[in-house]
């Protein structure tokens, strides 16, 4: 049995479009933990209309890990379900991120074309959708959506917080929340002003403060499933002059640019400007 389409929607419903209806109205689905022939969960809430299947996964005891999707034929015999669908739709992923949830379910296709479901504990964060470096205004603008966090009604003013890694530096700037969407412009002069020249690299990790102040959400770009952005996405840097930043140790100009960490979190990197092109 093979699916042409296999997606999990925002309600944790696994939507399948099979390559044909196979005339098998007695079919069903089960999830079996990958590598464990004993741990299987039968999907009891199943809708089927011809080649289309909707399997409701919410409420099932799916532990963190990878699960094989099995097709159960009319005689109760299980077989791995294959798929042509890679499972990646950025629009679907962004829709899935919106709203609070405790568990994340993803539909995946392995290298052999078999359909799997990956379950993981959902950790709230701020999904980055756009980053712009403006040397003219000396700002880095970031926008995106809240992920797995409560959505606030209307427009709210909050803060983006930059924390100096390994040191006690902390800076903040206004941020705007419109429902689940956020937007902020981070001034770079205060980053340069707080630069510690004794450290070759000054890293500033970026967090979005929720309006109630109860939680800071790490800025990150995770929805596209592209790992290793640190070497794949390089943003332009800008030089902040001493006069722009005010008094600071050494008085040297500082180069600042956004970058992604090894975990694909968004941070700012500041290093002393050695002269030359700006």
ZALUMMI-107517 format. One record per residue: residue number from 1; residue in one letter; y, z, x of N, C-alpha, C in turn. Coordinates in steps of 0.2 Angstrom, whole numbers, plus 5000, padded with zeros to 4 digits. Atoms other than C-alpha are relative to their C-alpha. Example, Ala and Ser with C-alpha at 12.3 -4.5 7.8 and 13.67 -1.06 7.14 Angstrom:
2
k	r	n_Y	n_Z	n_X	ca_Y	ca_Z	ca_X	c_Y	c_Z	c_X
1	A	4994	5000	5004	4978	5039	5062	5006	5000	5004 $
2	S	4994	4999	4996	4995	5036	5068	5005	5003	4996 $
END
This chain:
278
k	r	n_Y	n_Z	n_X	ca_Y	ca_Z	ca_X	c_Y	c_Z	c_X
1	X	4994	5000	5004	5000	5000	5000	5006	5000	5004 $
2	X	4994	5001	4995	5017	4995	5007	5006	5000	4995 $
3	X	4994	4999	5003	5035	4999	5001	5005	4995	5003 $
4	X	4995	5004	4998	5049	4986	5002	5006	5004	5002 $
5	X	4994	4995	5000	5062	5000	5000	4997	5007	5000 $
6	X	5002	4992	5000	5060	5019	5004	5006	5004	5002 $
7	X	4993	4996	4999	5076	5030	5002	4999	5007	4997 $
8	X	4999	4994	5003	5079	5048	4998	5007	5001	4998 $
9	X	4993	5000	5003	5094	5050	4987	5003	5007	5001 $
10	X	4996	4993	4999	5107	5065	4986	4996	5005	4996 $
11	X	5004	4995	5004	5095	5073	4973	4993	5002	5003 $
12	X	5006	4999	4997	5081	5073	4985	4994	4997	4996 $
13	X	5005	5004	5004	5072	5060	4975	4998	4994	5005 $
14	X	5003	5005	4996	5061	5048	4986	4999	4994	4995 $
15	X	5000	5007	5004	5064	5030	4978	4996	4995	5004 $
16	X	5004	5005	4997	5051	5017	4982	5000	4994	4996 $
17	X	5001	5006	5003	5050	4999	4978	4994	4997	5004 $
18	X	5006	5003	4997	5032	4993	4981	5000	4993	5001 $
19	X	5000	5007	4999	5028	4976	4987	4997	4996	4993 $
20	X	5002	5002	5006	5019	4974	4970	4998	5006	4996 $
21	X	5002	4994	5004	5014	4985	4955	4992	5002	5001 $
22	X	5007	4999	4998	4996	4983	4961	4995	5001	4994 $
23	X	5004	4998	5006	4990	4986	4943	4997	5007	5000 $
24	X	5004	4993	4999	4986	5004	4948	5005	5005	4997 $
25	X	4995	4995	5003	4995	5015	4935	4997	5007	5001 $
26	X	5003	4993	4998	4984	5030	4941	5002	5002	5006 $
27	X	4998	4998	4993	4993	5030	4958	5004	5006	5000 $
28	X	4995	4994	4999	5002	5045	4965	5002	5001	5007 $
29	X	4997	4999	4994	5010	5052	4980	4998	5007	5003 $
30	X	5001	4993	4997	5006	5067	4992	5004	4999	5007 $
31	X	4998	4999	4993	5014	5073	5008	4996	5004	5004 $
32	X	5004	4997	4995	5004	5078	5023	5003	5002	5006 $
33	X	4996	4999	4994	5011	5087	5038	4996	4996	5005 $
34	X	5003	5005	4995	5009	5075	5052	4996	5004	5006 $
35	X	5004	4996	4995	4995	5080	5064	4996	5005	4997 $
36	X	5003	4995	5004	4988	5092	5051	4996	4997	4994 $
37	X	5004	5003	5006	4974	5085	5040	4999	5004	4994 $
38	X	5001	4995	5006	4974	5101	5029	5006	5001	4996 $
39	X	4994	4998	5003	4992	5104	5025	5003	4994	4996 $
40	X	4998	5006	5005	4995	5092	5010	5004	5003	4994 $
41	X	4997	4998	5006	5007	5094	4995	5000	4994	4996 $
42	X	5000	5006	5005	5004	5083	4980	5007	5000	4996 $
43	X	4994	5000	5003	5020	5077	4972	4998	4999	4992 $
44	X	5002	5000	5007	5018	5081	4953	5005	4997	4996 $
45	X	4995	5003	5004	5035	5075	4947	5001	4993	5002 $
46	X	5000	5007	4998	5033	5056	4948	5001	4996	4994 $
47	X	4998	5005	5005	5041	5042	4938	4998	4993	5003 $
48	X	5002	5006	4998	5033	5025	4939	5001	4995	4995 $
49	X	4999	5006	5005	5039	5008	4931	4999	4994	5004 $
50	X	5002	5006	4996	5030	4993	4938	4999	5002	5007 $
51	X	5000	4999	4992	5033	4992	4957	5005	5006	5002 $
52	X	4995	4995	4998	5047	5006	4956	4997	5007	4999 $
53	X	5003	4993	5000	5042	5024	4960	5006	5005	5002 $
54	X	4996	4995	4999	5053	5039	4959	4997	5007	5001 $
55	X	5003	4994	4999	5046	5055	4967	5005	5006	5002 $
56	X	4995	4995	4999	5056	5071	4965	4997	5005	5005 $
57	X	5002	4996	4994	5054	5081	4981	5004	5007	5000 $
58	X	4996	4994	5000	5067	5095	4977	4995	5005	4997 $
59	X	5004	4994	5003	5058	5112	4974	4993	5000	5003 $
60	X	5007	5000	4997	5042	5107	4984	5000	5004	5006 $
61	X	5000	4996	4994	5037	5119	4998	4999	4996	5006 $
62	X	5000	5005	4994	5041	5106	5012	5003	5004	5006 $
63	X	4998	4996	4994	5042	5116	5028	5004	4995	5005 $
64	X	4997	5004	4995	5053	5110	5043	4994	4996	5004 $
65	X	5005	5004	4996	5044	5096	5052	4999	4993	4997 $
66	X	5001	5007	5003	5037	5078	5049	4994	5000	4996 $
67	X	5006	5000	5005	5026	5074	5034	4999	4992	4999 $
68	X	5002	5007	5001	5016	5058	5032	5000	4999	4992 $
69	X	5000	5001	5008	5018	5050	5014	4994	4996	4999 $
70	X	5007	5003	5002	5001	5046	5006	5001	4997	4993 $
71	X	5001	5003	5006	4997	5035	4992	4994	5002	4997 $
72	X	5006	4998	5003	4984	5042	4980	4998	4995	4995 $
73	X	5002	5005	5005	4975	5028	4971	4997	5003	4994 $
74	X	5003	4998	5006	4967	5029	4954	4994	5005	5000 $
75	X	5006	4996	4999	4951	5037	4961	5001	5006	5004 $
76	X	4999	4994	4996	4960	5050	4970	5000	5000	5008 $
77	X	5001	5001	4993	4958	5042	4987	5007	5000	5004 $
78	X	4994	5001	4997	4973	5045	4999	5000	4995	5006 $
79	X	4999	5005	4995	4980	5032	5011	5007	5000	5002 $
80	X	4993	5000	4998	4995	5031	5022	5004	4994	4997 $
81	X	4995	5005	5003	5010	5022	5014	5004	4997	5005 $
82	X	4996	5003	4995	5018	5009	5025	5007	4998	4997 $
83	X	4994	5002	5003	5036	5003	5023	5003	4995	5004 $
84	X	4996	5005	4996	5047	4988	5028	5007	5003	5001 $
85	X	4993	4998	5000	5063	4999	5026	5001	5005	5006 $
86	X	4999	4995	4995	5070	5008	5041	5003	5006	4998 $
87	X	4997	4994	5003	5078	5021	5030	5007	5002	5002 $
88	X	4993	4998	4998	5095	5020	5038	5005	4996	4996 $
89	X	4994	5003	5004	5110	5016	5026	5005	5005	5001 $
90	X	4994	4996	4999	5126	5024	5032	5003	5003	4994 $
91	X	4997	4998	5006	5133	5024	5015	4996	5005	4996 $
92	X	5004	4995	5003	5118	5033	5008	5000	5007	5004 $
93	X	4999	4993	4996	5119	5046	5022	5006	5004	4999 $
94	X	4994	4996	5001	5137	5050	5019	5000	5003	4993 $
95	X	5001	4997	5006	5133	5052	5001	4995	5006	5000 $
96	X	5005	4994	5000	5118	5064	5005	5004	5006	5003 $
97	X	4997	4995	4997	5129	5074	5016	5005	5005	4996 $
98	X	4995	4997	5004	5142	5079	5003	4996	5005	4995 $
99	X	5003	4994	5004	5138	5096	4994	4996	5004	5004 $
100	X	5003	4995	4997	5130	5111	4999	4992	5000	4999 $
101	X	5007	5000	5000	5111	5111	5003	4997	5004	5006 $
102	X	5003	4996	4995	5099	5122	5013	4995	4996	5004 $
103	X	5005	5004	4997	5087	5108	5017	5001	4993	5000 $
104	X	4998	5008	5000	5089	5090	5023	4993	4997	5000 $
105	X	5006	5005	5000	5075	5077	5019	5002	4993	5002 $
106	X	4999	5007	4998	5075	5060	5028	4994	4996	4999 $
107	X	5006	5005	5000	5064	5045	5025	5000	4996	5006 $
108	X	5000	5004	4994	5059	5037	5041	4994	4996	5001 $
109	X	5005	5005	4999	5048	5023	5047	4998	5001	5007 $
110	X	5002	4999	4994	5037	5026	5062	4999	4993	5004 $
111	X	5001	5006	4996	5033	5013	5076	4995	4996	4997 $
112	X	5005	5004	5003	5018	5008	5066	5001	4998	4993 $
113	X	4997	5002	5007	5028	5005	5050	4998	5005	4995 $
114	X	5002	4996	5005	5021	5020	5041	5006	5005	4998 $
115	X	4994	4996	5003	5033	5030	5030	4998	5008	5001 $
116	X	5001	4993	4999	5036	5048	5034	5007	5003	4997 $
117	X	4994	4996	5002	5048	5062	5028	5001	5005	5005 $
118	X	4998	4995	4995	5057	5073	5040	5004	5005	4996 $
119	X	4997	4995	5003	5062	5090	5034	5003	5005	5005 $
120	X	4996	4996	4995	5075	5101	5043	5005	5005	4996 $
121	X	4995	4996	5003	5086	5116	5039	5007	4997	5001 $
122	X	4993	5003	5000	5103	5110	5035	5005	5005	5002 $
123	X	4995	4996	4997	5117	5117	5045	5007	4997	4999 $
124	X	4993	5003	5002	5135	5114	5038	5004	4998	5007 $
125	X	4996	5002	4994	5146	5104	5050	5005	4995	4997 $
126	X	4995	5005	5002	5161	5091	5049	4998	4994	5003 $
127	X	5003	5007	4998	5154	5073	5050	5007	4996	5002 $
128	X	4994	5004	4997	5167	5063	5061	4999	4993	4998 $
129	X	5001	5007	5002	5170	5046	5053	5005	4995	5004 $
130	X	4995	5004	4997	5185	5040	5063	5004	5004	5005 $
131	X	4996	4997	4994	5194	5045	5080	5005	4995	5002 $
132	X	4994	5004	4997	5211	5038	5086	5004	5004	5005 $
133	X	4996	4997	4995	5220	5041	5102	5006	4997	5000 $
134	X	4994	5003	5000	5238	5038	5101	5004	5003	5006 $
135	X	4997	4998	4994	5246	5039	5118	5008	5001	4999 $
136	X	4992	5000	5002	5264	5036	5110	5002	5007	4997 $
137	X	4999	4994	5003	5263	5052	5100	4997	5006	5003 $
138	X	5004	4994	4997	5251	5062	5111	4996	5003	4996 $
139	X	5004	4997	5005	5239	5065	5097	4993	4997	5000 $
140	X	5006	5003	5002	5221	5063	5093	4999	5001	4993 $
141	X	5001	5000	5007	5218	5059	5075	4992	5000	4998 $
142	X	5007	5000	5002	5201	5063	5067	4999	5001	4993 $
143	X	5001	4999	5007	5195	5061	5050	4992	4999	4998 $
144	X	5007	5000	5002	5178	5062	5041	4998	5004	4994 $
145	X	5002	4997	5006	5168	5072	5028	4997	5007	5002 $
146	X	5004	4994	4999	5161	5089	5026	4993	4999	4999 $
147	X	5007	5001	5001	5142	5090	5028	4997	5006	4998 $
148	X	5004	4994	5002	5131	5102	5019	5004	5006	4998 $
149	X	4996	4994	5001	5146	5113	5015	5003	4999	4993 $
150	X	4997	5001	5007	5154	5117	4998	5006	4996	5000 $
151	X	4995	5004	5001	5166	5104	4992	5006	5003	4996 $
152	X	4994	4997	5003	5184	5110	4988	5004	4995	4995 $
153	X	4996	5005	5005	5194	5103	4973	5007	4999	5002 $
154	X	4993	5001	4998	5210	5095	4976	5001	4999	5007 $
155	X	4998	5001	4993	5220	5094	4992	5001	5007	5003 $
156	X	4999	4993	4997	5220	5110	5003	5002	4999	5008 $
157	X	4998	5000	4993	5228	5113	5020	4996	5006	5003 $
158	X	5004	4995	4996	5217	5122	5033	5002	4998	5007 $
159	X	4998	5001	4993	5216	5121	5052	4994	4997	5004 $
160	X	5005	5002	4995	5207	5112	5066	5001	5004	5006 $
161	X	4999	4995	4995	5203	5124	5080	4997	4997	5006 $
162	X	5003	5003	4994	5200	5119	5098	4999	5007	5005 $
163	X	5002	4994	4996	5191	5132	5109	4998	4998	5007 $
164	X	5001	5002	4993	5191	5131	5128	4994	5003	5002 $
165	X	5007	4998	4998	5173	5131	5133	5000	5005	5006 $
166	X	5001	4995	4994	5169	5146	5145	5006	5004	5001 $
167	X	4994	4996	4999	5186	5153	5143	5003	5003	4994 $
168	X	4998	4997	5007	5196	5162	5130	5006	4996	4997 $
169	X	4994	5004	5003	5209	5148	5126	4998	4998	4993 $
170	X	5001	5002	5007	5211	5144	5108	5006	4997	4997 $
171	X	4994	5003	5002	5223	5132	5100	4998	4997	4993 $
172	X	5001	5003	5006	5225	5126	5082	5005	4995	4997 $
173	X	4995	5005	5003	5233	5112	5072	4998	5000	4992 $
174	X	5001	5001	5007	5235	5109	5053	4995	4994	4999 $
175	X	5005	5005	5003	5221	5099	5044	5000	5000	4993 $
176	X	5000	5000	5007	5220	5093	5027	4993	4998	4997 $
177	X	5006	5002	5004	5205	5093	5015	5002	4998	4993 $
178	X	5000	5003	5007	5204	5082	5000	4993	4999	4997 $
179	X	5007	5000	5002	5188	5086	4991	4996	5002	5006 $
180	X	5004	4999	4995	5175	5084	5004	5003	4996	5007 $
181	X	4997	5004	4994	5186	5073	5016	5005	5004	5004 $
182	X	4995	4996	4996	5196	5080	5030	5004	4995	5005 $
183	X	4996	5004	4996	5210	5073	5041	5004	5005	5004 $
184	X	4996	4996	4996	5219	5081	5056	5003	4996	5006 $
185	X	4997	5003	4994	5230	5076	5070	5001	5005	5005 $
186	X	5000	4995	4995	5228	5086	5086	5005	4999	5006 $
187	X	4995	5002	4994	5243	5087	5098	4997	5002	5007 $
188	X	5003	4999	4993	5238	5086	5116	5004	5004	5005 $
189	X	4996	4996	4995	5253	5094	5124	4998	5007	5001 $
190	X	5003	4993	4999	5246	5112	5120	4994	5000	5004 $
191	X	5006	5000	4996	5230	5107	5128	5001	4999	5007 $
192	X	4998	5001	4993	5238	5101	5144	5004	5007	5002 $
193	X	4996	4994	4998	5249	5117	5144	4995	5006	5001 $
194	X	5004	4995	4999	5234	5128	5143	4994	4998	5006 $
195	X	5005	5003	4995	5225	5118	5157	4999	5005	5006 $
196	X	5002	4995	4995	5216	5129	5170	4998	4996	5006 $
197	X	5001	5005	4994	5218	5119	5187	4994	5002	5004 $
198	X	5005	4998	4996	5205	5130	5195	4993	4997	4998 $
199	X	5006	5003	5003	5192	5122	5184	5001	4992	5000 $
200	X	4999	5008	4999	5189	5103	5188	5000	4997	4993 $
201	X	5000	5003	5007	5185	5100	5169	5001	5006	4996 $
202	X	4999	4995	5005	5192	5109	5155	4998	4997	4993 $
203	X	5003	5003	5006	5182	5106	5139	5002	5004	4994 $
204	X	4998	4997	5006	5189	5110	5122	4995	4998	4994 $
205	X	5005	5001	5006	5176	5111	5107	5004	5000	4994 $
206	X	4996	5001	5006	5183	5106	5090	4996	5003	4994 $
207	X	5003	4997	5006	5180	5116	5074	5005	4999	4994 $
208	X	4996	5000	5006	5186	5114	5056	4999	5006	4996 $
209	X	5001	4993	5003	5190	5130	5048	5000	4998	4992 $
210	X	5000	5001	5008	5186	5131	5029	5005	5004	4997 $
211	X	4994	4997	5003	5200	5136	5017	4999	5007	4999 $
212	X	5001	4993	5001	5192	5153	5014	5000	5004	5006 $
213	X	5000	4997	4994	5191	5156	5032	4993	5003	5002 $
214	X	5006	4997	4999	5173	5161	5031	4995	4997	5005 $
215	X	5004	5004	4995	5166	5147	5042	5004	4995	5003 $
216	X	4997	5005	4996	5171	5136	5056	4994	4995	5000 $
217	X	5005	5005	5000	5162	5119	5055	5001	4996	5006 $
218	X	5000	5004	4994	5158	5110	5071	5001	4992	4999 $
219	X	4999	5007	5001	5165	5092	5072	4995	4996	5004 $
220	X	5005	5004	4997	5151	5080	5076	4999	4993	4996 $
221	X	5001	5007	5003	5145	5062	5073	4992	5000	5000 $
222	X	5008	5000	5000	5126	5063	5067	4997	4996	4995 $
223	X	5003	5004	5006	5124	5053	5051	4997	4993	5002 $
224	X	5003	5007	4999	5121	5036	5060	4994	5000	5004 $
225	X	5006	4999	4996	5106	5043	5070	5000	4997	5007 $
226	X	4999	5003	4993	5113	5036	5086	5001	5006	5005 $
227	X	5000	4994	4995	5109	5049	5100	5003	4998	5006 $
228	X	4997	5001	4993	5117	5050	5117	5007	4996	5000 $
229	X	4993	5003	5001	5135	5045	5111	5004	5002	5006 $
230	X	4996	4999	4994	5141	5053	5127	5001	4995	5005 $
231	X	5000	5006	4995	5137	5038	5137	5001	4993	4996 $
232	X	5000	5006	5004	5138	5025	5122	5007	4999	4997 $
233	X	4994	5000	5003	5155	5029	5115	5005	5003	5005 $
234	X	4995	4997	4995	5170	5031	5127	5007	4998	4997 $
235	X	4994	5001	5002	5187	5034	5120	5005	5000	5005 $
236	X	4995	5000	4995	5203	5030	5129	5003	5007	5001 $
237	X	4997	4994	4998	5212	5044	5138	5008	4999	5000 $
238	X	4993	5000	5000	5230	5048	5138	5003	5005	5005 $
239	X	4997	4995	4995	5241	5057	5152	5006	5004	4997 $
240	X	4994	4996	5003	5252	5071	5146	5004	5003	5006 $
241	X	4996	4998	4994	5266	5074	5158	5002	5008	5000 $
242	X	4998	4992	4999	5272	5092	5164	5006	5001	4995 $
243	X	4994	4999	5005	5288	5089	5154	4998	5001	4993 $
244	X	5002	5000	5007	5279	5086	5138	4996	5006	4998 $
245	X	5004	4994	5001	5268	5101	5140	5003	5007	5001 $
246	X	4997	4994	4999	5280	5114	5146	4997	5003	5007 $
247	X	5002	4997	4994	5277	5126	5160	4992	5002	5000 $
248	X	5007	4998	4999	5259	5128	5166	4998	5000	5007 $
249	X	5002	4999	4993	5249	5132	5182	5000	4993	5004 $
250	X	5000	5006	4996	5252	5119	5195	5005	4995	4998 $
251	X	4996	5005	5002	5263	5108	5185	4998	4993	5000 $
252	X	5002	5007	4999	5252	5093	5187	4999	4997	4993 $
253	X	5001	5003	5006	5250	5080	5173	4992	5000	4999 $
254	X	5007	4999	5002	5233	5081	5164	4998	4993	4996 $
255	X	5003	5005	5003	5222	5067	5158	4995	5003	4994 $
256	X	5004	4998	5005	5214	5070	5141	4997	4995	4995 $
257	X	5003	5005	5005	5202	5061	5130	4994	5003	4996 $
258	X	5005	4998	5004	5190	5064	5116	4993	4998	5003 $
259	X	5007	5002	4998	5171	5063	5120	4995	5004	4996 $
260	X	5006	4997	5003	5154	5067	5113	4996	5004	5005 $
261	X	5005	4996	4996	5143	5081	5120	4993	4997	5000 $
262	X	5007	5002	5000	5125	5079	5124	4997	5002	4993 $
263	X	5003	4999	5006	5122	5086	5106	5004	4995	4995 $
264	X	4996	5005	5004	5134	5072	5099	5006	5004	4996 $
265	X	4994	4997	5002	5148	5085	5095	5006	4997	5003 $
266	X	4993	5003	4997	5166	5080	5097	5004	5005	5003 $
267	X	4996	4995	4996	5176	5089	5110	5005	4996	5004 $
268	X	4995	5003	4996	5191	5085	5121	4999	5002	5008 $
269	X	5001	4998	4993	5190	5084	5140	5007	4999	5004 $
270	X	4994	5000	4996	5205	5088	5151	4999	5001	5007 $
271	X	5001	5000	4992	5206	5084	5170	5007	4999	5003 $
272	X	4993	5001	4997	5221	5084	5182	5001	4993	5001 $
273	X	4999	5007	4998	5229	5067	5184	5002	5000	5007 $
274	X	4999	5000	4993	5228	5062	5202	5005	4995	5002 $
275	X	4995	5005	4999	5242	5049	5200	4997	4993	4999 $
276	X	5002	5007	5001	5241	5030	5199	5001	4998	4992 $
277	X	4998	5003	5007	5240	5020	5182	5000	5006	4995 $
278	X	5000	4996	5006	5244	5029	5166	4998	4997	4994 $
END
